[in-house]
Amino acid sequence: MSALPLITAQTEEALLAFLTAHRQSAFRVKQIMDWVWRKRVSSFDAMTNLSPALRQLLAENFRFYSPEIIEVHGSADTTRKFLTRMEDGSLVESVIIPAATAENGEKSDRITLCVSSQVGCAFGCKFCASGLLGLKRHLTTGEIIGQILSAESIAGKRVNNLVFMGMGEPLANIDNVLPALDIITSHIGLEIGARHITISTSGFVPGLKKLAAYPKQIRLAVSLHGATDDVRDQIMPVNKKWPLSQLIPALEDWGKDRNQMPTLEYILIENVNDSPKDASHLIGIAKRLHAKINLIPYNTVEGLPWKRPSERHCYAFRDAIRKTGIPVTMRYEKGHDINAACGQLRLRKESSQTSQN
């Protein structure tokens, strides 16, 4: 594996600093990024409006590489899960979720990609398959970006909606995630609007504070899953280090100067967090944060003891929230049949051959 940094991991600022240090004109930044992100070339020799000397300089200091997708599994609902291999052999999973219809009922061209930020996860949420792996390592900025490029090459379409809800805790890898966001949102980069990007966190308060200082209007989803410390302590070990008394003020700080509502993600688990009292506590937190709530009936994970409440019980829980006026949705996950739904990503290599639907 080459020690040279990836050209696809370079922000505008980093490229400008490099070119300035080598006495190159600043306008070359836009030319280089145009070749990388618009024309999608895979070599510096293809950058024909750059001088041979500059192309050689770039080749001596940077390289091209995209992670290899080794399996594709298609769901009956058109969701597709990708198993992607990095240069060191590490595996991560990402998921493409096409939107069937837009809000007006017409066919939608929205393509959502769920990306991973780490190989495995250290946070060990008790209902989540990814946590069974433990943390192997952080993904680099280039590897995060590479998931998007690789997925687009398979899908044959541009990703225009991005959620950091794959493997890992994004805010624990904030130093690689923020440069990736700079490239993803740049008008001369991948040009995905900040409001079309959602960062999910299980409650990693130090990273949340760094994200609060990030100026772009990235959306935030909080994997709450319990509205009291007693419940969160049972199923989310992160709560023992950063309990609700620290998490909620950090979320308030994040929202101070933003015209955005955070989303409280709440997986409904039978006899764990689905009682009327749980609903009441959840309502209180949502009101304090001016948040919306996304309910997710639990998705079965082999080897874990949790159960999904009945559909009737789930809707009753939702209705108890709805009557208070708090925005609430209930999402029955796509990709359940290929273990691509919320909490199911676990790096299970399912065959020796790539399968596509």
C-alpha positions in Angstrom: 0.0 0.0 0.0 1.4 3.3 -1.1 2.3 5.9 1.6 1.2 8.8 -0.7 -2.1 10.5 0.3 -5.2 10.2 -1.8 -6.0 13.0 -4.1 -9.7 12.3 -3.3 -9.0 13.1 0.4 -7.8 16.7 -0.3 -10.0 19.6 0.6 -9.9 22.9 -1.4 -7.8 24.4 1.5 -5.4 21.5 1.5 -4.9 21.6 -2.2 -4.4 25.4 -2.2 -1.8 25.1 0.6 0.1 22.4 -1.4 0.0 24.4 -4.7 1.1 27.6 -2.9 4.0 25.9 -1.3 5.1 24.7 -4.8 4.6 28.1 -6.4 1.6 27.1 -8.4 -1.3 29.4 -9.2 -4.4 29.2 -7.0 -6.8 28.7 -9.9 -5.3 25.3 -10.4 -7.3 24.1 -7.4 -10.6 24.4 -9.3 -9.1 22.7 -12.4 -7.7 19.7 -10.4 -11.0 19.3 -8.5 -12.9 19.5 -11.7 -10.9 16.5 -13.1 -11.4 14.5 -9.9 -15.0 15.2 -9.1 -16.7 16.2 -12.4 -14.8 14.2 -15.0 -13.9 11.4 -12.5 -10.5 10.7 -14.0 -8.3 8.0 -12.5 -4.8 9.3 -13.4 -3.0 12.7 -13.4 -2.0 12.2 -17.0 -5.7 12.6 -18.0 -5.6 16.2 -16.6 -4.8 17.6 -20.0 -5.2 21.3 -19.2 -2.4 21.1 -16.6 1.2 21.4 -17.6 3.3 18.2 -17.7 5.4 19.5 -14.8 2.3 20.1 -12.6 0.9 16.6 -13.5 4.3 15.1 -12.5 4.3 17.1 -9.3 0.8 15.8 -8.4 1.8 12.2 -9.3 4.8 12.4 -7.0 2.7 13.6 -4.1 -0.7 12.1 -4.4 -2.4 8.9 -5.8 -5.8 7.7 -6.9 -7.6 4.8 -5.2 -11.2 3.7 -4.7 -12.2 0.9 -2.3 -13.2 -2.4 -3.9 -16.8 -3.5 -3.6 -16.6 -7.3 -3.3 -20.3 -8.1 -2.7 -23.6 -6.5 -3.6 -26.9 -7.8 -2.1 -30.2 -6.6 -3.4 -33.4 -6.4 -1.4 -36.9 -6.9 -2.6 -37.6 -3.3 -1.8 -34.7 -2.1 -4.1 -32.3 -1.4 -1.3 -28.8 -2.6 -2.0 -26.1 -3.4 0.6 -22.4 -3.2 -0.4 -19.5 -5.0 1.3 -16.4 -2.9 0.6 -12.8 -3.9 1.1 -10.2 -1.3 1.9 -6.5 -1.4 0.9 -5.5 -3.1 4.2 -8.2 -5.8 3.8 -10.6 -4.1 6.3 -14.3 -4.6 5.4 -17.1 -2.1 5.8 -20.7 -2.1 4.8 -22.7 0.7 3.2 -26.3 0.7 1.9 -28.0 2.5 -1.1 -31.7 3.3 -0.5 -33.6 4.6 -3.5 -36.7 6.7 -2.9 -39.6 5.3 -4.8 -41.7 8.5 -4.8 -41.3 12.1 -3.9 -43.5 14.0 -1.4 -45.8 15.1 -4.3 -46.3 11.4 -5.3 -44.2 11.7 -8.4 -41.2 9.4 -9.1 -38.2 10.6 -7.1 -34.6 10.7 -8.3 -33.3 10.8 -4.7 -30.5 8.2 -4.0 -29.6 7.9 -0.3 -26.3 6.3 0.7 -25.7 5.1 4.2 -22.0 5.2 4.8 -19.7 3.8 7.6 -17.2 5.9 9.5 -15.3 3.2 11.3 -14.4 -0.5 10.9 -16.6 -1.9 13.6 -17.7 0.2 16.6 -16.5 0.6 20.1 -19.8 1.8 21.6 -21.4 -1.6 21.9 -25.1 -0.7 21.8 -26.8 -3.8 23.0 -29.3 -4.0 20.1 -26.8 -3.4 17.3 -25.0 -6.0 15.2 -22.1 -3.6 14.4 -21.2 -3.3 18.1 -20.6 -7.1 18.3 -17.4 -6.6 16.2 -15.8 -4.1 18.5 -13.7 -1.2 17.0 -11.0 -2.2 14.6 -10.0 1.3 13.4 -11.2 4.7 12.1 -11.8 5.1 8.4 -9.7 7.8 6.8 -11.2 10.8 5.0 -10.3 9.1 1.7 -12.0 5.9 2.7 -15.2 7.7 3.7 -15.2 9.5 0.3 -14.3 6.3 -1.4 -17.5 4.5 -0.3 -19.5 7.2 -2.2 -17.4 6.8 -5.4 -17.6 3.0 -5.3 -21.3 3.0 -4.6 -22.0 5.4 -7.5 -19.9 3.3 -9.9 -22.1 0.3 -9.0 -25.4 2.1 -8.9 -24.7 4.1 -12.1 -26.3 7.1 -10.5 -25.2 10.1 -8.5 -25.7 9.9 -4.7 -27.6 13.1 -3.7 -28.5 12.2 -0.1 -26.1 11.0 2.5 -26.5 9.5 6.0 -23.6 8.7 8.3 -25.6 5.8 9.9 -23.5 2.8 8.9 -20.9 1.1 11.0 -19.2 3.1 13.7 -19.8 6.3 15.7 -19.1 9.3 13.3 -18.4 11.8 16.0 -15.7 9.5 17.5 -13.9 9.9 14.1 -14.7 13.6 13.8 -11.2 14.5 12.6 -11.7 12.4 9.5 -15.4 13.1 9.1 -15.2 16.9 9.0 -12.7 17.0 6.0 -14.9 14.5 4.2 -17.8 16.8 4.8 -15.8 19.7 3.3 -15.2 17.7 0.1 -18.7 16.3 -0.1 -20.4 19.8 0.3 -17.9 21.8 -1.8 -19.4 23.3 -5.0 -16.2 22.1 -6.8 -16.3 18.7 -4.9 -19.1 16.2 -4.7 -21.6 19.1 -4.3 -24.1 17.4 -2.0 -26.0 20.1 -0.1 -25.4 20.2 3.6 -29.1 19.8 4.3 -29.0 16.5 2.4 -26.5 15.1 4.8 -27.3 13.6 8.2 -24.8 12.7 10.9 -25.9 10.2 13.5 -24.5 9.9 17.0 -25.2 7.6 19.9 -24.4 10.5 22.3 -20.6 11.1 22.0 -20.5 14.5 23.6 -16.9 15.6 22.8 -17.5 15.0 19.1 -20.9 16.7 19.3 -19.2 19.8 20.7 -16.8 19.8 17.7 -19.7 19.4 15.3 -21.6 22.3 16.9 -18.6 24.5 15.9 -18.8 23.3 12.2 -20.5 26.1 10.2 -22.3 24.1 7.6 -26.0 23.1 8.2 -25.5 19.4 8.5 -28.5 17.6 9.9 -28.2 15.7 13.2 -29.8 12.5 14.2 -29.4 11.3 17.8 -29.7 7.6 18.5 -31.6 8.1 21.8 -33.4 4.8 22.1 -34.1 5.5 25.8 -35.5 8.6 27.4 -34.2 7.9 30.9 -30.7 7.1 32.2 -32.0 3.8 33.5 -33.2 2.6 30.1 -30.2 4.0 28.2 -27.8 2.4 30.7 -29.3 -1.0 29.9 -28.9 -0.8 26.1 -26.4 2.0 25.4 -23.0 1.8 27.3 -22.1 5.4 26.1 -24.7 6.7 28.5 -22.7 5.7 31.5 -19.9 8.1 30.4 -22.1 10.8 28.9 -25.6 10.5 30.6 -28.6 12.6 29.5 -27.6 15.3 32.0 -24.6 16.0 29.7 -26.0 14.9 26.3 -29.1 17.1 26.4 -27.2 20.4 27.1 -24.7 19.5 24.4 -27.6 19.1 22.0 -29.1 22.4 23.1 -25.7 24.1 22.3 -25.6 22.4 18.9 -29.0 23.9 18.1 -28.4 27.4 19.4 -27.5 29.1 16.1 -29.2 26.7 13.7 -32.6 26.9 12.2 -32.8 23.1 12.4 -34.6 20.5 14.4 -32.5 17.5 15.6 -34.1 14.1 15.0 -34.4 11.7 18.0 -34.0 8.2 16.7 -35.8 5.7 18.9 -35.8 2.0 18.3 -38.8 0.4 19.9 -37.9 -2.8 21.8 -40.5 -4.9 23.5 -40.7 -4.5 27.3 -37.5 -2.3 27.3 -38.4 1.2 26.2 -42.0 1.0 24.8 -44.2 1.8 27.8 -46.5 4.8 28.2 -44.1 6.1 30.8 -41.2 5.9 28.2 -43.3 7.8 25.8 -43.9 10.5 28.3 -40.2 10.9 29.0 -39.5 11.0 25.3 -42.0 13.7 24.8 -40.4 15.8 27.5 -37.0 15.6 25.9 -38.3 16.4 22.4 -40.1 19.5 23.7 -37.0 20.7 25.4 -34.9 20.2 22.3 -37.6 21.3 19.8 -36.9 18.0 18.1 -38.7 15.6 15.9 -38.9 11.9 16.6 -38.3 9.0 14.3 -39.6 5.7 15.7 -38.0 2.5 14.4 -39.5 -0.9 15.4 -36.7 -3.1 16.3 -35.0 -5.1 13.5 -34.1 -8.6 14.4 -30.3 -9.4 14.9 -29.2 -13.0 15.1 -27.7 -13.7 18.5 -29.4 -10.8 20.4 -32.4 -11.4 22.7 -34.5 -8.3 21.9 -38.0 -8.4 20.2 -40.0 -6.0 18.1 -43.3 -4.9 19.7 -46.5 -5.7 17.9 -47.5 -3.3 15.1 -50.5 -2.2 17.1 -48.4 -1.4 20.1 -45.9 0.6 18.0 -48.7 2.7 16.5 -50.2 3.3 19.9 -46.8 4.6 21.1 -46.6 6.9 18.0 -50.1 8.2 18.6 -49.3 9.1 22.2 -46.5 11.4 20.9 -48.5 12.7 17.9 -51.4 14.0 20.0 -48.9 16.4 21.7 -48.1 18.1 18.4 -44.5 16.9 18.3 -43.5 15.8 14.7 -43.2 12.0 14.7 -42.8 9.4 12.1 -42.5 5.6 12.3 -40.2 3.9 9.9 -40.4 0.2 9.1 -36.9 -0.2 7.7 -35.9 -1.0 4.2 -33.4 -3.7 3.5 -34.5 -6.0 6.4 -34.3 -9.1 4.2 -30.6 -8.5 3.4 -29.6 -7.4 7.0 -29.2 -3.9 5.8 -31.7 -2.2 8.1 -30.9 0.0 11.1 -28.7 -1.9 13.6 -28.1 -4.9 11.3 -24.7 -4.1 9.7 -22.2 -6.6 10.9 -19.7 -7.5 8.1 -21.1 -11.0 7.4 -19.6 -12.1 4.1 -22.5 -14.0 2.7 -21.1 -15.6 -0.4 -17.9 -16.0 -2.4 -19.5 -14.4 -5.4 -20.9 -10.9 -5.8 -24.7 -11.1 -6.1 -26.8 -8.3 -7.6 -30.6 -7.8 -7.9 
